[in-house]
């Protein structure tokens, strides 16, 4: 089954209530924009106060649940780079609801499973394909979390992209 057909099957299972569906992605926001130019009278040297460039960018890792009318956005914001370890822990804590996060993957009780199976839909970002993250695929599936990678260059299939572009009404947020 191709990626497009696989995505349709995942979406239909979620719409039928057989499993949960999460669209995961990262984004970055700059609360203040850099000063690129200024106005001054001809012949007068403009003086611009130095703006601190450190920590101007806020990185957000989020997952949008479901295909229904009332989606939930779970997210975390950081002022540092998002890496594969952080994505794995986010999936374990926020989506799988494992109290100890990724640390629990090393030896979860054999009877522990997510309350309902879920699929996490992701793009092809390098951190999603990192060995640390993909190497835990079997352990994630054992607890009921399945990973689904979208075809390259298909952001329109990742519903959370609309949240990052603010094209959807306000959502219930859970941070």
C-alpha positions as YAML, in Angstrom:
chain: A
units: angstrom
residues:
- id: 1
  name: UNK
  ca: [0.00, 0.00, 0.00]
- id: 2
  name: UNK
  ca: [1.42, 3.42, -0.95]
- id: 3
  name: UNK
  ca: [1.89, 6.32, 1.41]
- id: 4
  name: UNK
  ca: [-1.27, 8.08, 0.21]
- id: 5
  name: UNK
  ca: [-3.35, 4.91, 0.57]
- id: 6
  name: UNK
  ca: [-1.79, 4.25, 3.96]
- id: 7
  name: UNK
  ca: [-2.69, 7.75, 5.12]
- id: 8
  name: UNK
  ca: [-6.29, 7.30, 4.01]
- id: 9
  name: UNK
  ca: [-6.52, 4.03, 5.95]
- id: 10
  name: UNK
  ca: [-5.11, 5.67, 9.09]
- id: 11
  name: UNK
  ca: [-7.56, 8.58, 8.78]
- id: 12
  name: UNK
  ca: [-10.53, 6.24, 8.25]
- id: 13
  name: UNK
  ca: [-9.61, 4.16, 11.34]
- id: 14
  name: UNK
  ca: [-9.43, 7.38, 13.38]
- id: 15
  name: UNK
  ca: [-12.78, 8.62, 12.04]
- id: 16
  name: UNK
  ca: [-14.32, 5.24, 12.92]
- id: 17
  name: UNK
  ca: [-13.05, 5.65, 16.50]
- id: 18
  name: UNK
  ca: [-10.74, 2.64, 16.31]
- id: 19
  name: UNK
  ca: [-7.64, 4.67, 17.17]
- id: 20
  name: UNK
  ca: [-6.44, 8.17, 17.97]
- id: 21
  name: UNK
  ca: [-4.64, 10.26, 15.39]
- id: 22
  name: UNK
  ca: [-2.04, 12.94, 16.12]
- id: 23
  name: UNK
  ca: [-0.33, 15.27, 13.66]
- id: 24
  name: UNK
  ca: [3.12, 16.18, 15.03]
- id: 25
  name: UNK
  ca: [5.40, 19.00, 13.92]
- id: 26
  name: UNK
  ca: [7.78, 21.66, 15.12]
- id: 27
  name: UNK
  ca: [7.75, 25.36, 14.41]
- id: 28
  name: UNK
  ca: [9.65, 28.45, 15.44]
- id: 29
  name: UNK
  ca: [8.40, 31.91, 16.25]
- id: 30
  name: UNK
  ca: [10.22, 35.19, 16.81]
- id: 31
  name: UNK
  ca: [8.39, 37.45, 19.25]
- id: 32
  name: UNK
  ca: [10.55, 40.38, 18.12]
- id: 33
  name: UNK
  ca: [11.78, 40.84, 14.60]
- id: 34
  name: UNK
  ca: [15.32, 41.98, 13.91]
- id: 35
  name: UNK
  ca: [15.80, 45.61, 13.00]
- id: 36
  name: UNK
  ca: [16.87, 45.61, 9.36]
- id: 37
  name: UNK
  ca: [16.65, 49.34, 8.71]
- id: 38
  name: UNK
  ca: [15.62, 52.60, 10.31]
- id: 39
  name: UNK
  ca: [14.71, 56.16, 9.36]
- id: 40
  name: UNK
  ca: [16.93, 59.16, 9.98]
- id: 41
  name: UNK
  ca: [17.40, 62.65, 8.59]
- id: 42
  name: UNK
  ca: [19.82, 62.92, 5.72]
- id: 43
  name: UNK
  ca: [23.35, 63.31, 7.03]
- id: 44
  name: UNK
  ca: [22.44, 62.19, 10.55]
- id: 45
  name: UNK
  ca: [23.79, 58.87, 11.72]
- id: 46
  name: UNK
  ca: [20.95, 56.75, 13.12]
- id: 47
  name: UNK
  ca: [21.52, 55.23, 16.55]
- id: 48
  name: UNK
  ca: [19.68, 52.03, 17.25]
- id: 49
  name: UNK
  ca: [19.87, 50.39, 20.64]
- id: 50
  name: UNK
  ca: [21.40, 46.95, 20.40]
- id: 51
  name: UNK
  ca: [18.74, 44.30, 20.47]
- id: 52
  name: UNK
  ca: [19.68, 41.05, 22.15]
- id: 53
  name: UNK
  ca: [19.69, 38.28, 19.56]
- id: 54
  name: UNK
  ca: [19.85, 35.47, 22.11]
- id: 55
  name: UNK
  ca: [16.58, 33.71, 22.93]
- id: 56
  name: UNK
  ca: [14.55, 35.75, 20.46]
- id: 57
  name: UNK
  ca: [13.26, 32.59, 18.83]
- id: 58
  name: UNK
  ca: [10.77, 30.35, 20.56]
- id: 59
  name: UNK
  ca: [10.61, 26.78, 19.26]
- id: 60
  name: UNK
  ca: [7.37, 24.86, 19.66]
- id: 61
  name: UNK
  ca: [6.81, 21.12, 19.44]
- id: 62
  name: UNK
  ca: [3.16, 20.26, 19.09]
- id: 63
  name: UNK
  ca: [0.68, 17.55, 18.23]
- id: 64
  name: UNK
  ca: [-2.83, 18.14, 16.98]
- id: 65
  name: UNK
  ca: [-5.24, 15.36, 17.84]
- id: 66
  name: UNK
  ca: [-7.89, 13.92, 15.70]
- id: 67
  name: UNK
  ca: [-10.00, 14.49, 12.73]
- id: 68
  name: UNK
  ca: [-13.14, 15.47, 14.65]
- id: 69
  name: UNK
  ca: [-14.80, 18.84, 15.19]
- id: 70
  name: UNK
  ca: [-13.02, 19.53, 18.51]
- id: 71
  name: UNK
  ca: [-9.29, 18.85, 18.07]
- id: 72
  name: UNK
  ca: [-6.88, 19.24, 20.96]
- id: 73
  name: UNK
  ca: [-3.46, 20.82, 20.63]
- id: 74
  name: UNK
  ca: [-0.78, 19.51, 22.99]
- id: 75
  name: UNK
  ca: [2.46, 21.45, 22.87]
- id: 76
  name: UNK
  ca: [5.61, 22.56, 24.58]
- id: 77
  name: UNK
  ca: [7.69, 25.67, 23.93]
- id: 78
  name: UNK
  ca: [11.44, 25.95, 24.45]
- id: 79
  name: UNK
  ca: [14.11, 28.55, 23.80]
- id: 80
  name: UNK
  ca: [16.60, 25.99, 22.54]
- id: 81
  name: UNK
  ca: [16.88, 23.61, 19.62]
- id: 82
  name: UNK
  ca: [14.43, 20.71, 19.38]
- id: 83
  name: UNK
  ca: [16.20, 17.38, 18.91]
- id: 84
  name: UNK
  ca: [15.20, 13.73, 18.46]
- id: 85
  name: UNK
  ca: [15.45, 13.00, 22.19]
- id: 86
  name: UNK
  ca: [12.97, 15.78, 22.94]
- id: 87
  name: UNK
  ca: [10.56, 14.56, 20.23]
- id: 88
  name: UNK
  ca: [10.71, 10.99, 21.57]
- id: 89
  name: UNK
  ca: [10.06, 12.15, 25.14]
- id: 90
  name: UNK
  ca: [7.19, 14.39, 23.93]
- id: 91
  name: UNK
  ca: [5.56, 11.45, 22.14]
- id: 92
  name: UNK
  ca: [5.94, 9.24, 25.22]
- id: 93
  name: UNK
  ca: [4.75, 11.80, 27.80]
- id: 94
  name: UNK
  ca: [2.18, 13.87, 25.97]
- id: 95
  name: UNK
  ca: [0.72, 11.42, 23.43]
- id: 96
  name: UNK
  ca: [1.26, 7.98, 24.99]
- id: 97
  name: UNK
  ca: [0.75, 9.47, 28.50]
- id: 98
  name: UNK
  ca: [3.65, 7.51, 29.98]
- id: 99
  name: UNK
  ca: [4.45, 9.11, 33.35]
- id: 100
  name: UNK
  ca: [8.23, 8.60, 33.01]
- id: 101
  name: UNK
  ca: [8.37, 9.52, 29.34]
- id: 102
  name: UNK
  ca: [10.98, 7.95, 27.08]
- id: 103
  name: UNK
  ca: [12.84, 6.53, 30.08]
- id: 104
  name: UNK
  ca: [9.95, 4.13, 30.58]
- id: 105
  name: UNK
  ca: [10.44, 2.66, 27.09]
- id: 106
  name: UNK
  ca: [13.52, 0.82, 28.31]
- id: 107
  name: UNK
  ca: [11.36, -1.45, 30.42]
- id: 108
  name: UNK
  ca: [7.66, -0.71, 30.65]
- id: 109
  name: UNK
  ca: [5.58, -3.30, 32.43]
- id: 110
  name: UNK
  ca: [4.50, -5.93, 29.92]
- id: 111
  name: UNK
  ca: [0.84, -5.15, 30.64]
- id: 112
  name: UNK
  ca: [1.15, -1.36, 30.13]
- id: 113
  name: UNK
  ca: [-0.40, -0.08, 26.93]
- id: 114
  name: UNK
  ca: [-1.89, 3.19, 25.85]
- id: 115
  name: UNK
  ca: [-5.65, 3.28, 26.60]
- id: 116
  name: UNK
  ca: [-6.34, 3.22, 22.85]
- id: 117
  name: UNK
  ca: [-3.93, 2.70, 19.94]
- id: 118
  name: UNK
  ca: [-2.80, 5.85, 18.18]
- id: 119
  name: UNK
  ca: [-0.91, 6.88, 15.09]
- id: 120
  name: UNK
  ca: [1.48, 9.82, 15.08]
- id: 121
  name: UNK
  ca: [1.69, 11.43, 11.64]
- id: 122
  name: UNK
  ca: [5.00, 13.20, 10.95]
- id: 123
  name: UNK
  ca: [6.81, 14.86, 8.10]
- id: 124
  name: UNK
  ca: [10.29, 13.87, 7.00]
- id: 125
  name: UNK
  ca: [12.28, 16.23, 9.21]
- id: 126
  name: UNK
  ca: [15.74, 14.96, 10.03]
- id: 127
  name: UNK
  ca: [14.95, 14.60, 13.75]
- id: 128
  name: UNK
  ca: [12.00, 12.32, 12.94]
- id: 129
  name: UNK
  ca: [14.35, 9.97, 11.12]
- id: 130
  name: UNK
  ca: [17.15, 10.11, 13.68]
- id: 131
  name: UNK
  ca: [18.38, 6.73, 14.89]
- id: 132
  name: UNK
  ca: [17.45, 7.60, 18.47]
- id: 133
  name: UNK
  ca: [13.82, 8.15, 17.46]
- id: 134
  name: UNK
  ca: [13.27, 5.52, 14.76]
- id: 135
  name: UNK
  ca: [15.27, 2.97, 16.76]
- id: 136
  name: UNK
  ca: [12.48, 2.98, 19.36]
- id: 137
  name: UNK
  ca: [9.73, 2.22, 16.83]
- id: 138
  name: UNK
  ca: [9.19, -1.36, 18.05]
- id: 139
  name: UNK
  ca: [8.94, -0.27, 21.69]
- id: 140
  name: UNK
  ca: [6.47, 2.46, 20.74]
- id: 141
  name: UNK
  ca: [4.33, -0.02, 18.80]
- id: 142
  name: UNK
  ca: [4.38, -2.40, 21.78]
- id: 143
  name: UNK
  ca: [2.64, 0.26, 23.88]
- id: 144
  name: UNK
  ca: [0.17, 1.20, 21.14]
- id: 145
  name: UNK
  ca: [1.89, 4.14, 19.40]
- id: 146
  name: UNK
  ca: [2.45, 3.79, 15.65]
- id: 147
  name: UNK
  ca: [4.53, 6.19, 13.55]
- id: 148
  name: UNK
  ca: [3.41, 7.24, 10.07]
- id: 149
  name: UNK
  ca: [5.69, 9.29, 7.82]
- id: 150
  name: UNK
  ca: [4.08, 11.52, 5.22]
- id: 151
  name: UNK
  ca: [5.38, 11.57, 1.66]
- id: 152
  name: UNK
  ca: [8.10, 14.17, 1.04]
- id: 153
  name: UNK
  ca: [6.94, 17.72, 0.29]
- id: 154
  name: UNK
  ca: [3.35, 17.23, 1.41]
- id: 155
  name: UNK
  ca: [2.75, 19.71, 4.24]
- id: 156
  name: UNK
  ca: [-0.91, 20.00, 3.23]
- id: 157
  name: UNK
  ca: [-1.46, 16.51, 4.68]
- id: 158
  name: UNK
  ca: [-0.16, 17.50, 8.11]
- id: 159
  name: UNK
  ca: [-3.11, 19.24, 9.77]
- id: 160
  name: UNK
  ca: [-0.98, 20.95, 12.42]
- id: 161
  name: UNK
  ca: [0.60, 23.06, 9.68]
- id: 162
  name: UNK
  ca: [-2.68, 25.03, 9.57]
- id: 163
  name: UNK
  ca: [-2.31, 25.75, 13.29]
- id: 164
  name: UNK
  ca: [1.21, 27.12, 12.79]
- id: 165
  name: UNK
  ca: [-0.18, 29.36, 10.03]
- id: 166
  name: UNK
  ca: [-3.22, 30.29, 12.19]
- id: 167
  name: UNK
  ca: [-5.74, 29.17, 9.58]
- id: 168
  name: UNK
  ca: [-7.97, 27.40, 12.07]
- id: 169
  name: UNK
  ca: [-10.24, 28.68, 14.86]
- id: 170
  name: UNK
  ca: [-8.84, 28.64, 18.41]
- id: 171
  name: UNK
  ca: [-8.32, 25.15, 19.76]
- id: 172
  name: UNK
  ca: [-8.42, 23.64, 23.21]
- id: 173
  name: UNK
  ca: [-4.83, 23.89, 24.34]
- id: 174
  name: UNK
  ca: [-2.96, 21.62, 26.68]
- id: 175
  name: UNK
  ca: [0.61, 22.59, 27.42]
...
